[in-house]
Amino acid sequence: MVTVSESSLVDDKKARLKHLIQRLPNLPGVYKMLGKNGDILYVGKAKSLKSRVNSYFAKTIDHPKTRALVARIHNIETIITRSETEALLLEQNLIKEYRPPYNVLLRDDKSYLYVFISADKPYPRLAYGRGKGNHQKGRFFGPFPSAHAAKETLVLMQKMFQMRQCTNTFFKQRKRPCLEYQIKRCRAPCVGLVSPEEYAEDVNNTIRFLKGDSSDIHSALIEKMEASAEELDFEKAVFYRDQLSMLREVQAKQAVYTVQGEADVIAIASQAGMTCVNVLTVRGGRVLGGKNYFPDVDSSEPLADNLSAFISSFYFQVTDDLPAEIILSHELPDQNAVSEALATHFGSKVVMKTNVREDRSEWLDLAKLNTNNALKTKLGDYLELHARFGALKDVLANVTDRTIDRIECFDISHTMGEATIGSCVVFDQGGSRRRDYRQYAIHDIVGGDDYAAMKQVLTRRYKKQPLPDLLLIDGGKGQLGIAKEVLTELGILGDTLLISVAKGEGRKAGLEVLHFIDHEPLDLPMDSKALHLLMHIRDEAHRFAITAHRKKRDKRRSSSVLEVIPGLGEKRRRDLLNHFGGMQQLLGASQQELAGVQGIGPVLAKTVYKVLHE
C-alpha cells in the first residue's frame, strides 16, 4: 500500500520529469534514462530528443518492459549531436560501455564463427573460433551463422587438403604422427612428413576454396595427378585423385546455391506479440546458412522501426563483419543514417537494398520463409511464458502494484563447504537473458555458511547493478532475512519486490511456499502457472550454480592430486598435462605411456600412476 509520503514523492518525480521533457530541444541526440542511484537503465537515440523522450510517458504504452522502465526512471540526461548518424554511433558506444539492463535486444549475442588460417610459418594452422579479434593473426573466412556449419567446413577442409588443426603447443611436442595422420586428415608436418613447399600448396588450395575459387583448384589437381602418374609416383597420383573426387562431390552439393555475391539477407516478421528476425549469410558466392533472432522489442511498433533497432544492435554488438550488401525485407525509416554509421564504424561502404530481383530475390524469399517458420515454432513457448507472467501478476496483485518484467534469482552451491559458488540468472517476459547471467566465487567465509555466501553475492551484485522488478531467492525465511539486510544496508530495499521460494513438506517439487517481507506467505496450488514460472527460474539458478561449482571443485581436486606427488614439480605437472591434453586424458594413460613423457621416467611414472588410481 502506498503511503501519503510515498505518493507525494511519486508526484514530485512526475512533475520534475515533465518539466525536464518540456525543456528538451527538437534536435538529434542521445538520451540516458537514470535510476534512483544514478545507474543507467536505458540509452537511446533520437532524431528529435523532445518527441522521442516524451513518447515514453504516453498513457497508451502496453509493453511491460517499457512500463517497468518508466516506473524506475528518476532522471534523464541528454547529449545533443550534429546528426542522426552521430547519435546512432554514440548510442552504440554507450551501450557497449555501460550495458544498460533495458537495452538488451538480442538474447543470443555471441560473435559469429570464422574459419581461419594462422600466420604460423612454415606450417600454418587451420581452425575456427568466434570473432576476428579473439585469435592469433591470420586470414579469416566466414562468418558462419552456426557452429555446425563452421565445423562441417573444417572437417571438409581436413579431408581435402589435410592441413593441421592442432594447437601450437601440441604441434611442437609431437615426436610421432597422431591419429589425424592415420585417418588421412593431416600430412604430419609436426614430424616432417611433408615439405614446407608441398604444405604451402595445401594452404593455397584451402584459401582458394574458401574464397570460392574451386574451378582453379580443379584444373590444378588434374595437372598434378597426371604429372604424378607420368613420373610413376602412383601414391601421389592417388592422393590427388581422392582430392578431386571430394572436390567434385562438394561442387555438386553447392551448385544449387552458388551465385556471385556477398550479402547479409535480413527479414523480420511479427505475430501475437513476438518478433523474429532471420539473418541469411552469403559469402564468396555461397549461402553459408542462417540464424534466427528474437529481439526484445515492442511488437506494436512498425516492423521497419524494429528492424532498424535490430540492425544497429546486430552490427555494433554481435558481428564484426560487414558485407558489401545488406538486403532487407523492409525499408528502414533511418536507412541513410544507419548506412553512414555502419560505413564509419567498419571503414567500408555498404549498400542497403529492399527491391531486389533474380538470385537476391530468392535469397530474400528464403530468409522470409525461415523467419515465419521460426516464429510459428517459437510462438507456442512464448504464449505459455506470457501466460505464466500474467498468472504471476494476478497472484501478486494483493502484494504489489509493481509491473513485473525483469526477475533475477540467486542460488548457492557447494560440496560440504568446498568451492562455494553463487549464481544469478535473469528472466523477463521474453524468457531467459543468458548474457546477463553471472557466477560469483565466494571467498573469506566459513565453509558451508550459506547465509554469509548469499550476503556476499547480493552485496557484490547490487553495489554495482540496478535492482530488477522482482528479486527471487532460493531459500526460506532465513535467506529472505539476509537479502532484506543487504538491501537495507545499501539503501535500496524499497526498489524491488523481494520473494524467497522455499521447499514445502518433504522438500517435494510443487509444494513450494513463497515468503515476503511485509506479507503473509503464499502456498500456491501445484497447477499454478505462476508457481511453474518461479520454479523454472529457481531450477535454472540451481543448475547454473551447480555446474560452475562442479567445474571449480573438479579443477581444484585435479590440480591438488598432482601437487602432492613427490618429485613432481610445477614444470613436470605442466609437461604431463600438455602431453596428454588435460586431466581426464592423463587419468586414462597407462604407466608405460606416462613413462614416455620427457622428464618423467619409469620410476616416477609408477608413482604417478599409483597416486592417480588408488
C-alpha positions, 0 to 999 in steps of 0.5 A: 500500500502506498503511503501519503509520503510515498505518493507525494514523492511519486508526484514530485518525480512526475512533475520534475520529469515533465518539466525536464521533457518540456525543456528538451530541444527538437534536435538529434541526440542521445538520451540516458534514462537514470535510476534512483542511484544514478545507474543507467537503465536505458540509452537511446537515440533520437532524431528529435530528443523532445518527441522521442523522450516524451513518447515514453510517458504516453498513457497508451504504452502496453509493453511491460518492459517499457512500463517497468522502465518508466516506473524506475526512471528518476532522471534523464540526461541528454547529449545533443549531436550534429546528426542522426548518424552521430547519435546512432554511433554514440548510442552504440558506444554507450551501450557497449560501455555501460550495458544498460539492463533495458537495452538488451535486444538480442538474447543470443549475442555471441560473435559469429564463427570464422574459419581461419588460417594462422600466420604460423610459418612454415606450417600454418594452422587451420581452425575456427573460433568466434570473432576476428579479434579473439585469435592469433593473426591470420586470414579469416573466412566466414562468418558462419551463422552456426557452429555446425556449419563452421565445423562441417567446413573444417572437417571438409577442409581436413579431408581435402587438403589435410592441413593441421588443426592442432594447437601450437603447443601440441604441434611442437611436442609431437615426436610421432604422427597422431591419429589425424595422420592415420585417418588421412586428415593431416600430412604430419608436418609436426614430424616432417612428413611433408615439405614446407613447399608441398604444405604451402600448396595445401594452404593455397588450395584451402584459401582458394576454396574458401574464397570460392575459387574451386574451378582453379583448384580443379584444373590444378589437381588434374595437372598434378595427378597426371604429372604424378602418374607420368613420373610413376609416383602412383601414391601421389597420383592417388592422393590427388585423385581422392582430392578431386573426387571430394572436390567434385562431390562438394561442387555438386552439393553447392551448385544449387546455391552458388551465385556471385555475391556477398550479402547479409539477407535480413527479414523480420516478421511479427505475430501475437506479440513476438518478433523474429528476425532471420539473418541469411549469410552469403559469402564468396558466392555461397549461402553459408546458412542462417540464424534466427533472432528474437529481439526484445522489442515492442511488437506494436511498433512498425516492423521497419522501426524494429528492424532498424533497432535490430540492425544497429544492435546486430552490427555494433554488438554481435558481428564484426563483419560487414558485407558489401550488401545488406538486403532487407525485407523492409525499408528502414525509416533511418536507412541513410543514417544507419548506412553512414554509421555502419560505413564509419564504424567498419571503414567500408561502404555498404549498400542497403537494398529492399527491391531486389530481383533474380538470385537476391530475390530468392535469397530474400524469399528464403530468409522470409520463409525461415523467419515465419517458420521460426516464429510459428515454432517459437510462438507456442513457448512464448504464449505459455511464458506470457501466460505464466507472467500474467498468472504471476501478476494476478497472484501478486496483485494483493502484494504489489502494484509493481509491473513485473518484467525483469526477475533475477534469482540467486542460488548457492552451491557447494560440496560440504563447504568446498568451492562455494559458488553463487549464481544469478540468472535473469528472466523477463517476459521474453524468457531467459537473458543468458548474457546477463547471467553471472557466477560469483566465487565466494571467498573469506567465509566459513565453509558451508555458511550459506547465509554469509555466501548469499550476503556476499553475492547480493552485496557484490551484485547490487553495489554495482547493478540496478535492482530488477522488478522482482528479486527471487531467492532460493531459500526460506525465511532465513535467506529472505532475512539476509537479502532484506539486510543487504538491501537495507544496508545499501539503501535500496530495499524499497526498489524491488519486490523481494520473494524467497521460494522455499521447499514445502513438506518433504522438500517435494517439487510443487509444494513450494511456499513463497515468503515476503517481507511485509506479507503473509506467505503464499502456498500456491496450488501445484497447477499454478502457472505462476508457481511453474514460472518461479520454479523454472527460474529457481531450477535454472539458478540451481543448475547454473550454480551447480555446474560452475561449482562442479567445474571449480571443485573438479579443477581444484581436486585435479590440480591438488592430486598432482601437487602432492606427488613427490618429485613432481614439480610445477614444470613436470605437472605442466609437461604431463598435462600438455602431453596428454591434453588435460586431466581426464586424458592423463587419468586414462594413460597407462604407466608405460605411456606416462613413462614416455613423457620427457622428464618423467621416467619409469620410476616416477611414472609408477608413482604417478600412476599409483597416486592417480588410481588408488 
